[in-house]
């Protein structure tokens, strides 16, 4: 076989082995990532993850064969993601830790004309070290300057490029004159494939408290919708039982119907004084001497709490 054919067969075997060995995949963008930086990422992930890069057409063909022949239907959700300049990071380790390792491997880079800024670029105030003959260049970019000790000094911080804006030749020239390398390039973790489920990598930034908060927030919304439309669910059944009990109790108190849980309420309404006497404070200390021990303070009871009776007892 030719060398090209051999390399292709090796890549097919490597990708299939990674898919069968690892259950999680981080789909990473590799725009503006050089071979040297990519090698550093591979070394940093050694023992934790495996990086697989290849042509999208070949990757899609391999995945399609695995879906059809090996019946790995969970790979169906991975097919639409194989678009653009991407790579796969296979791992069975903690996804958040692997993602942090990937994102920490960045290198500074100069601005390039025609590219889109991945972040905001600011020029700090202060001396630039440039001679006054270049003042016109700053004026063309609407940057306020002054001459101090024979050199140009920027008056205030300048927001030169906004995130997402296109970098122009003027921006590049200015940053080069200031010897500023504003951008950091590296792998971008965009999507996560976890045992057949695909979701945004931003979810990995959420801690357990945030996840629980979102979960219970969803449960509350589901319960509210279920109660509003009268459709019982596991989230709303406890509230439905609570409301039903209140209605039954109200009917019992207004009629001669009685059940075990309503007896105490009816007894209280029939003779409130009996309950008040039971809750009376202790007798005063004997006359002729100071009280030896101060009586404990009785916790006040709100007038709307049923006189100390627990509605759901």
Helices and strands as residue ranges (DSSP letters): H 3-21, E 24-29, H 35-44, E 49-52, H 56-69, G 73-75, H 76-79, E 86-91, H 95-104, E 107-109, E 121-123, E 126-127, G 132-134, H 135-140, E 145-148, E 151-154, E 158-161, H 169-177, E 183-185, E 188-194, E 197-200, G 201-205, H 208-229, H 237-254, G 260-262, H 263-270, H 272-278
